Amino acid sequence: MLYLLYLNVMTYPRYTSLVNDLPSTVPFVGPETQERERKLLFEARLGANENMFGPSPKALSALKKYSNEQWMYGDPTSFELRCALAEKHKISTENIVVGEGIDGLLGYLVRLLISEGDDVVTSDGAYPTFNYHVTGFGGNLHKVPYLADCEDIVSLIKKAHSVDAKLIYFANPDNPMGTHVPGDKIVEALKELPLGCLFILDEAYSEFAPTASLPNLEITDKRVVRLRTFSKAYGMAGARVGYAMAEENLINSFEKIRNHFGMNRLAQKAALEALSDNKWLLEMVQKVENGRQRIYKIAASNNLKSITSSTNFVAIDCGKDGFFAKKVLTELISLGIFVRMPFVSPQDRCIRVSVGKKRDLDRFEEALPAALKRASK
Amino acid sequence: MLYLLYLNVMTYPRYTSLVNDLPSTVPFVGPETQERERKLLFEARLGANENMFGPSPKALSALKKYSNEQWMYGDPTSFELRCALAEKHKISTENIVVGEGIDGLLGYLVRLLISEGDDVVTSDGAYPTFNYHVTGFGGNLHKVPYLADCEDIVSLIKKAHSVDAKLIYFANPDNPMGTHVPGDKIVEALKELPLGCLFILDEAYSEFAPTASLPNLEITDKRVVRLRTFSKAYGMAGARVGYAMAEENLINSFEKIRNHFGMNRLAQKAALEALSDNKWLLEMVQKVENGRQRIYKIAASNNLKSITSSTNFVAIDCGKDGFFAKKVLTELISLGIFVRMPFVSPQDRCIRVSVGKKRDLDRFEEALPAALKRASK
């Protein structure tokens, strides 16, 4: 009897020892899951840094125009999209790989470089999905504290020296605080990058930031890979289109491991059209700037400070500790406002609110005083 | 100087030793790449086993209806779709994981089980993307020959015993030959499955096959994972929606490693609608059956035999060896007909032709005699 139990429990399937040791936690719980638990839809979806203004009408037209191509697999090379991206960034198609969002590309990057026991450096409280992938491939994460709500690039690089890191993760602008480091500071700091350490520059929010936030780096620079997405400024989070830009040998290495037929065909077409509509992009950036200003005001009228943002979200300092901010967040959620918050102290004194349409921010403005009052009880 | 060269070549980035050793070959070259090389579009796209009849009008309506949701990430749990699938298959949502096509799910499955040096069994000439993933995670592939153009389940299981395999891959119906093994034979053969060996049953084409091809297995059976897709009978290859069905602990293990936000939101919605249109599905199966009959006739009128197919494609025996079939294929491509062929002898005496619309098969019918004639020269 016990033997049969053993057979059933122990033999199917034989996971790798790494997988056996992995935690079952997931990086993010989606708002849909929270809605099912609440048995009520959210009134405002301001927690996932989505772009509520949505994609260019050209991208929406592409979805309709090409819906009759749904029966075909997407082009595994995303060639047309890579051509357009190459033109935009004045690089070659050989310097670009398109993937299933930055999340997917981060997974591939980690897989290319990290075996069990390899060392990786990131900021304490930075993007958890990157950490999820590093842990998932058995890497050791070394976390460097934020400095005045910014990712501390100098200390990240110092840490990389001390642990012989193969990878550094650095988001500019940063999520969840929304701050940025000027591009020339990045270039300067990279002079100290250890040999053999690849610097991942996640620029998911870069369209919302000042141009001076972009470091001037050659695409032939083997030390850096830059990540971009259509999920934020282009308003297409649901499409799952991201891309990596780097020296061509690194880009080519993705071919060894990626899911070649992983891209949705209509998403490829929509991204191509979105890219052609620079007017929409500029309008979007302006709308997001207006939304940030409105969130600053809402915070101020509740006697709360905001962290100045270079993204489509604002971290609002709730004025006390993480325990208090969590209570504010919980109350906001119970009032139908989906928001999130940083995971780690001292950033977790904040809640993180995405820019929404007027109606969404109206709801937030109504709910915040009540949430603060209830949390203070 | 040489030292600088060394730094540049050897230090960026530090790939894993596994990645360094991986080949740069990709599983499939897409038809778009071939079209760019030819500088000419194909007249008939009959090589990727896509379903040219396309998805249910309900699925197409969903694409339009929900296009304004493109700004939102998809539900990372694909909950609504899993509920509908659970109802269809009379299992629980806990027994289903949705992923980026069967290709994506195969990648996850291999990653869960295979470390460097682990052993895996498949048929010689079966789905190359599975082999790509096994190699990509460092597994050893053991290939068992086909038997009379069928995957030989008894020998696959015997081989798994002899090499202590952690995984067996078995497609039913099979690709590229289109044959199937009756479900009760599978159940019988599985009695001999070694302990600790997981049996992957890829049922991508199962909707086109006789019901008797489906083995009657309990979902609590820890030995088996079944894979299904919306790419074939549901006509949505471009959407990238597949799912795995298995005992819930195995399903749950995907949560440790998968790209949680990898699913396209509109694809989730379209798949849900497609699932609700059983009438369309049945029509599709009938249309594909008619198409198979037409391909058999085209082959016969050129004095060629066909392998009887349980899928949406037909392997046509070109009557000689792989060298000759390759010539026929090359001529067909030069005549604007995109087809593919098996990679391995003796299956490579065939070309593989997907069922198309009347117009597509007309083009194929016109081109085949010329291609055979040119190949015979």
Chai-1 contact restraints between the chains, C-beta under 6 A:
chainA,res_idxA,chainB,res_idxB,connection_type,confidence,min_distance_angstrom,max_distance_angstrom,comment,restraint_id
A,T11,B,L195,contact,1.0,0.0,6.0,A-B,restraint_1
A,T11,B,G196,contact,1.0,0.0,6.0,A-B,restraint_2
A,Y12,B,K222,contact,1.0,0.0,6.0,A-B,restraint_3
A,P13,B,L113,contact,1.0,0.0,6.0,A-B,restraint_4
A,P13,B,L198,contact,1.0,0.0,6.0,A-B,restraint_5
A,R14,B,K166,contact,1.0,0.0,6.0,A-B,restraint_6
A,R14,B,G196,contact,1.0,0.0,6.0,A-B,restraint_7
A,Y15,B,L112,contact,1.0,0.0,6.0,A-B,restraint_8
A,T16,B,S115,contact,1.0,0.0,6.0,A-B,restraint_9
A,V19,B,L112,contact,1.0,0.0,6.0,A-B,restraint_10
A,L22,B,K256,contact,1.0,0.0,6.0,A-B,restraint_11
A,V26,B,E255,contact,1.0,0.0,6.0,A-B,restraint_12
A,V26,B,H260,contact,1.0,0.0,6.0,A-B,restraint_13
A,G30,B,D75,contact,1.0,0.0,6.0,A-B,restraint_14
A,G30,B,P76,contact,1.0,0.0,6.0,A-B,restraint_15
A,E32,B,D75,contact,1.0,0.0,6.0,A-B,restraint_16
A,T33,B,T77,contact,1.0,0.0,6.0,A-B,restraint_17
A,A48,B,Y73,contact,1.0,0.0,6.0,A-B,restraint_18
A,E50,B,W71,contact,1.0,0.0,6.0,A-B,restraint_19
A,E50,B,M72,contact,1.0,0.0,6.0,A-B,restraint_20
A,N51,B,W71,contact,1.0,0.0,6.0,A-B,restraint_21
A,M52,B,W71,contact,1.0,0.0,6.0,A-B,restraint_22
A,G54,B,W71,contact,1.0,0.0,6.0,A-B,restraint_23
A,P55,B,Q70,contact,1.0,0.0,6.0,A-B,restraint_24
A,L60,B,S67,contact,1.0,0.0,6.0,A-B,restraint_25
A,L63,B,S67,contact,1.0,0.0,6.0,A-B,restraint_26
A,S67,B,L60,contact,1.0,0.0,6.0,A-B,restraint_27
A,S67,B,L63,contact,1.0,0.0,6.0,A-B,restraint_28
A,Q70,B,P55,contact,1.0,0.0,6.0,A-B,restraint_29
A,Q70,B,M236,contact,1.0,0.0,6.0,A-B,restraint_30
A,Q70,B,G238,contact,1.0,0.0,6.0,A-B,restraint_31
A,W71,B,E50,contact,1.0,0.0,6.0,A-B,restraint_32
A,W71,B,N51,contact,1.0,0.0,6.0,A-B,restraint_33
A,W71,B,M52,contact,1.0,0.0,6.0,A-B,restraint_34
A,W71,B,G54,contact,1.0,0.0,6.0,A-B,restraint_35
A,W71,B,G235,contact,1.0,0.0,6.0,A-B,restraint_36
A,W71,B,A237,contact,1.0,0.0,6.0,A-B,restraint_37
A,M72,B,E50,contact,1.0,0.0,6.0,A-B,restraint_38
A,M72,B,G238,contact,1.0,0.0,6.0,A-B,restraint_39
A,Y73,B,A48,contact,1.0,0.0,6.0,A-B,restraint_40
A,Y73,B,A237,contact,1.0,0.0,6.0,A-B,restraint_41
A,Y73,B,G238,contact,1.0,0.0,6.0,A-B,restraint_42
A,G74,B,G238,contact,1.0,0.0,6.0,A-B,restraint_43
A,D75,B,G30,contact,1.0,0.0,6.0,A-B,restraint_44
A,D75,B,E32,contact,1.0,0.0,6.0,A-B,restraint_45
A,P76,B,G30,contact,1.0,0.0,6.0,A-B,restraint_46
A,T77,B,T33,contact,1.0,0.0,6.0,A-B,restraint_47
A,E100,B,G262,contact,1.0,0.0,6.0,A-B,restraint_48
A,D103,B,N259,contact,1.0,0.0,6.0,A-B,restraint_49
A,D103,B,F261,contact,1.0,0.0,6.0,A-B,restraint_50
A,G104,B,N259,contact,1.0,0.0,6.0,A-B,restraint_51
A,G104,B,G262,contact,1.0,0.0,6.0,A-B,restraint_52
A,G107,B,N259,contact,1.0,0.0,6.0,A-B,restraint_53
A,L112,B,Y15,contact,1.0,0.0,6.0,A-B,restraint_54
A,L112,B,V19,contact,1.0,0.0,6.0,A-B,restraint_55
A,L113,B,P13,contact,1.0,0.0,6.0,A-B,restraint_56
A,S115,B,T16,contact,1.0,0.0,6.0,A-B,restraint_57
A,G136,B,I257,contact,1.0,0.0,6.0,A-B,restraint_58
A,K166,B,R14,contact,1.0,0.0,6.0,A-B,restraint_59
A,L195,B,T11,contact,1.0,0.0,6.0,A-B,restraint_60
A,G196,B,T11,contact,1.0,0.0,6.0,A-B,restraint_61
A,G196,B,R14,contact,1.0,0.0,6.0,A-B,restraint_62
A,L198,B,P13,contact,1.0,0.0,6.0,A-B,restraint_63
A,K222,B,Y12,contact,1.0,0.0,6.0,A-B,restraint_64
A,G235,B,W71,contact,1.0,0.0,6.0,A-B,restraint_65
A,M236,B,Q70,contact,1.0,0.0,6.0,A-B,restraint_66
A,A237,B,W71,contact,1.0,0.0,6.0,A-B,restraint_67
A,A237,B,Y73,contact,1.0,0.0,6.0,A-B,restraint_68
A,G238,B,Q70,contact,1.0,0.0,6.0,A-B,restraint_69
A,G238,B,M72,contact,1.0,0.0,6.0,A-B,restraint_70
A,G238,B,G74,contact,1.0,0.0,6.0,A-B,restraint_71
A,G238,B,R265,contact,1.0,0.0,6.0,A-B,restraint_72
A,R240,B,N264,contact,1.0,0.0,6.0,A-B,restraint_73
A,E255,B,V26,contact,1.0,0.0,6.0,A-B,restraint_74
A,K256,B,L22,contact,1.0,0.0,6.0,A-B,restraint_75
A,I257,B,G136,contact,1.0,0.0,6.0,A-B,restraint_76
A,N259,B,D103,contact,1.0,0.0,6.0,A-B,restraint_77
A,N259,B,G104,contact,1.0,0.0,6.0,A-B,restraint_78
A,N259,B,G107,contact,1.0,0.0,6.0,A-B,restraint_79
A,H260,B,V26,contact,1.0,0.0,6.0,A-B,restraint_80
A,F261,B,D103,contact,1.0,0.0,6.0,A-B,restraint_81
A,G262,B,E100,contact,1.0,0.0,6.0,A-B,restraint_82
A,G262,B,G104,contact,1.0,0.0,6.0,A-B,restraint_83
A,N264,B,R240,contact,1.0,0.0,6.0,A-B,restraint_84
A,N264,B,N264,contact,1.0,0.0,6.0,A-B,restraint_85
A,N264,B,A267,contact,1.0,0.0,6.0,A-B,restraint_86
A,R265,B,G238,contact,1.0,0.0,6.0,A-B,restraint_87
A,A267,B,N264,contact,1.0,0.0,6.0,A-B,restraint_88
